[in-house]
Amino acid sequence: MGKEFDSTPQQVPAVATAYRTICTAVPHPDSLQHIERSRRFEPLSMRGMPPIVWDRAEDIFVYDKYGNRWLDWSSGVLVTNCGHGAPEVRQAMIEQIQSGLIHNYVFPSEERPALAELIASLSPEPLKKVFLLSSGSEATECAIKLSRAHGIKVGGRRKIGIVGFERGYHGRTLASQQAGGIRGQKEWIVNLDPAILNAPFPDGYWEKDSSFDGFLKAIEQGGMKPEDIAGVIMESYQGVGPDFAPVPYIKELRRWCDEHQVLLTFDEVQSGFGRTGKFWAFEHYGVVPDLICCGKGISSSMPLSAVIGSAAVMDQFPPGSMTSTHSGNPVCCAAALANIRKILDEDLTGNAARLEPVLREGCLEVKRRHPGMVGHVTCSGLVAGLQTIKADGSPDHDLAHRVVELCYQKGLLMFAPVGAWGQTVKICPPLTTPKAALEEGIAVLWEAFDQAVAERSS
């Protein structure tokens, strides 16, 4: 994991199709000055993506300055659900900027409650209170705070336990990384909170036992009892896949949380706003959480996130004690309002659902071609993942990395491999993607896997 892509300009075959154009070496030699400037002034951690210096991005395309055009399968890390730079979103932002109001802290405004009301209208009962923030990590940290405060209220100061899941991801801040289950990402913490623990995630692949017993055993092994637990936080699908838990497991988890006065949070930061063919990914489970964390696709552009819950949970803190400097920034709110309306008006959620069989079959074909190198395939709506493996079944980061690199050289853009071991080739096009573009991207994916595997045996 964390391997940098080679930024040496490569002479690659030219591409000229309806959805891709590669007409120069990639990256273009003239773009290296910007890459070098990034290396000089930004931290090492910022080097992980294919070396394209973006000039602009429009709908399903990303462009550099030199005539190259990529079909985007990244959505800017699952942000641009309604497409890059949607005209409606850009116009809404322009009008808000020209209005003269571009910041107001938490002083009252028209824009913030308008967005809160729209989000509440799309959330199930009784989740009708919306707290707007700036990032997904901020939202998950807030959910942990609300869960612990509620636990103390109903069970005293011992009821502070938070249960996350192995291989889960909730952000890069202190509590969010502890609740997350990727061990290498929390080595820097050292003094881990003993009241935050991880249960096995029942994906049926890396964790074969998908029974609810694994959850109960994790609490016991952590030296805790149900009366010690304040909250459970789970990605609606784990981003390392997308991996869903079995529906019976989630229904039992909901029952257990109700029985023990535990708040259940679904982290929808990357899975909400139509991505999985349902507006909220947790709808696949047929349950309602106590808290929803969302972000990314909320605006298809600007830094914005939200925590959604009932009044009983969200109103635990008095005036002035749970705020954020940029909470519901008016320009971000304008973008989000236009974005959500576009998702609804153009039925982009439905488009994701209709294209799911095409994407799923395309990914399964890769597995059929290379059964010893693709171990697990998952797909929901317009998000999919192919988990690459070695002959012994262990994760293969190098193969996933090479596939992403070859795709970029062929005009198909994905971000670096994800997963607990960097083994997953993640596919997440904008929800505006038409069927023909998706099919072209799938054909490129096949070519890239075939070439990467052939290189292994040569």
ChimeraX attribute file (.defattr): number of C-alpha atoms within 10 A of each C-alpha:
attribute: neighborCount
match mode: 1-to-1
recipient: residues
	/A:1	16
	/A:2	16
	/A:3	14
	/A:4	16
	/A:5	16
	/A:6	12
	/A:7	17
	/A:8	13
	/A:9	16
	/A:10	14
	/A:11	13
	/A:12	14
	/A:13	11
	/A:14	15
	/A:15	17
	/A:16	12
	/A:17	9
	/A:18	10
	/A:19	19
	/A:20	23
	/A:21	19
	/A:22	22
	/A:23	18
	/A:24	18
	/A:25	17
	/A:26	23
	/A:27	24
	/A:28	22
	/A:29	14
	/A:30	12
	/A:31	19
	/A:32	17
	/A:33	11
	/A:34	11
	/A:35	16
	/A:36	12
	/A:37	10
	/A:38	14
	/A:39	14
	/A:40	10
	/A:41	8
	/A:42	11
	/A:43	9
	/A:44	12
	/A:45	9
	/A:46	10
	/A:47	16
	/A:48	15
	/A:49	17
	/A:50	23
	/A:51	21
	/A:52	20
	/A:53	18
	/A:54	12
	/A:55	10
	/A:56	13
	/A:57	19
	/A:58	13
	/A:59	20
	/A:60	25
	/A:61	23
	/A:62	26
	/A:63	20
	/A:64	17
	/A:65	13
	/A:66	17
	/A:67	11
	/A:68	22
	/A:69	24
	/A:70	24
	/A:71	27
	/A:72	32
	/A:73	25
	/A:74	22
	/A:75	29
	/A:76	23
	/A:77	17
	/A:78	23
	/A:79	27
	/A:80	27
	/A:81	36
	/A:82	35
	/A:83	27
	/A:84	24
	/A:85	17
	/A:86	20
	/A:87	14
	/A:88	17
	/A:89	26
	/A:90	17
	/A:91	15
	/A:92	20
	/A:93	23
	/A:94	14
	/A:95	13
	/A:96	19
	/A:97	15
	/A:98	10
	/A:99	9
	/A:100	8
	/A:101	14
	/A:102	14
	/A:103	17
	/A:104	15
	/A:105	15
	/A:106	15
	/A:107	8
	/A:108	9
	/A:109	15
	/A:110	9
	/A:111	18
	/A:112	24
	/A:113	16
	/A:114	14
	/A:115	23
	/A:116	20
	/A:117	14
	/A:118	16
	/A:119	20
	/A:120	18
	/A:121	12
	/A:122	14
	/A:123	19
	/A:124	16
	/A:125	13
	/A:126	15
	/A:127	24
	/A:128	19
	/A:129	21
	/A:130	26
	/A:131	21
	/A:132	26
	/A:133	24
	/A:134	21
	/A:135	18
	/A:136	26
	/A:137	24
	/A:138	24
	/A:139	28
	/A:140	31
	/A:141	21
	/A:142	20
	/A:143	31
	/A:144	25
	/A:145	17
	/A:146	23
	/A:147	29
	/A:148	23
	/A:149	21
	/A:150	23
	/A:151	25
	/A:152	16
	/A:153	13
	/A:154	14
	/A:155	18
	/A:156	13
	/A:157	12
	/A:158	15
	/A:159	26
	/A:160	23
	/A:161	27
	/A:162	28
	/A:163	24
	/A:164	28
	/A:165	23
	/A:166	21
	/A:167	21
	/A:168	29
	/A:169	25
	/A:170	30
	/A:171	21
	/A:172	15
	/A:173	13
	/A:174	15
	/A:175	23
	/A:176	25
	/A:177	23
	/A:178	29
	/A:179	29
	/A:180	26
	/A:181	23
	/A:182	21
	/A:183	13
	/A:184	9
	/A:185	15
	/A:186	20
	/A:187	12
	/A:188	9
	/A:189	12
	/A:190	7
	/A:191	8
	/A:192	14
	/A:193	14
	/A:194	12
	/A:195	20
	/A:196	20
	/A:197	24
	/A:198	23
	/A:199	21
	/A:200	23
	/A:201	27
	/A:202	22
	/A:203	18
	/A:204	15
	/A:205	13
	/A:206	12
	/A:207	12
	/A:208	11
	/A:209	14
	/A:210	18
	/A:211	17
	/A:212	18
	/A:213	11
	/A:214	16
	/A:215	20
	/A:216	16
	/A:217	14
	/A:218	17
	/A:219	22
	/A:220	12
	/A:221	11
	/A:222	15
	/A:223	12
	/A:224	19
	/A:225	13
	/A:226	17
	/A:227	17
	/A:228	22
	/A:229	27
	/A:230	31
	/A:231	30
	/A:232	28
	/A:233	28
	/A:234	23
	/A:235	27
	/A:236	26
	/A:237	23
	/A:238	24
	/A:239	24
	/A:240	24
	/A:241	26
	/A:242	24
	/A:243	24
	/A:244	23
	/A:245	19
	/A:246	16
	/A:247	13
	/A:248	14
	/A:249	17
	/A:250	18
	/A:251	16
	/A:252	13
	/A:253	18
	/A:254	19
	/A:255	13
	/A:256	15
	/A:257	20
	/A:258	13
	/A:259	10
	/A:260	14
	/A:261	18
	/A:262	29
	/A:263	26
	/A:264	25
	/A:265	26
	/A:266	25
	/A:267	29
	/A:268	28
	/A:269	29
	/A:270	27
	/A:271	31
	/A:272	26
	/A:273	31
	/A:274	27
	/A:275	31
	/A:276	30
	/A:277	27
	/A:278	20
	/A:279	20
	/A:280	22
	/A:281	24
	/A:282	23
	/A:283	15
	/A:284	17
	/A:285	16
	/A:286	10
	/A:287	15
	/A:288	19
	/A:289	22
	/A:290	25
	/A:291	27
	/A:292	28
	/A:293	29
	/A:294	28
	/A:295	31
	/A:296	28
	/A:297	33
	/A:298	31
	/A:299	25
	/A:300	28
	/A:301	24
	/A:302	23
	/A:303	23
	/A:304	27
	/A:305	28
	/A:306	29
	/A:307	28
	/A:308	28
	/A:309	27
	/A:310	16
	/A:311	13
	/A:312	11
	/A:313	19
	/A:314	22
	/A:315	13
	/A:316	14
	/A:317	12
	/A:318	7
	/A:319	8
	/A:320	8
	/A:321	8
	/A:322	14
	/A:323	14
	/A:324	16
	/A:325	12
	/A:326	17
	/A:327	22
	/A:328	29
	/A:329	25
	/A:330	23
	/A:331	22
	/A:332	28
	/A:333	28
	/A:334	27
	/A:335	27
	/A:336	29
	/A:337	24
	/A:338	24
	/A:339	28
	/A:340	24
	/A:341	15
	/A:342	17
	/A:343	23
	/A:344	16
	/A:345	9
	/A:346	12
	/A:347	16
	/A:348	25
	/A:349	25
	/A:350	20
	/A:351	22
	/A:352	27
	/A:353	20
	/A:354	15
	/A:355	20
	/A:356	20
	/A:357	15
	/A:358	16
	/A:359	25
	/A:360	19
	/A:361	14
	/A:362	18
	/A:363	23
	/A:364	18
	/A:365	15
	/A:366	20
	/A:367	21
	/A:368	11
	/A:369	13
	/A:370	15
	/A:371	14
	/A:372	14
	/A:373	25
	/A:374	27
	/A:375	18
	/A:376	20
	/A:377	23
	/A:378	18
	/A:379	24
	/A:380	25
	/A:381	26
	/A:382	30
	/A:383	28
	/A:384	25
	/A:385	26
	/A:386	26
	/A:387	27
	/A:388	29
	/A:389	22
	/A:390	15
	/A:391	10
	/A:392	8
	/A:393	12
	/A:394	14
	/A:395	22
	/A:396	20
	/A:397	23
	/A:398	17
	/A:399	25
	/A:400	26
	/A:401	26
	/A:402	21
	/A:403	25
	/A:404	26
	/A:405	23
	/A:406	21
	/A:407	22
	/A:408	24
	/A:409	23
	/A:410	24
	/A:411	27
	/A:412	28
	/A:413	27
	/A:414	26
	/A:415	22
	/A:416	26
	/A:417	31
	/A:418	21
	/A:419	23
	/A:420	21
	/A:421	18
	/A:422	22
	/A:423	27
	/A:424	30
	/A:425	28
	/A:426	28
	/A:427	28
	/A:428	25
	/A:429	32
	/A:430	28
	/A:431	31
	/A:432	21
	/A:433	23
	/A:434	13
	/A:435	14
	/A:436	11
	/A:437	17
	/A:438	21
	/A:439	15
	/A:440	16
	/A:441	26
	/A:442	21
	/A:443	12
	/A:444	18
	/A:445	23
	/A:446	19
	/A:447	17
	/A:448	22
	/A:449	24
	/A:450	15
	/A:451	14
	/A:452	20
	/A:453	16
	/A:454	10
	/A:455	10
	/A:456	8
	/A:457	6
	/A:458	5
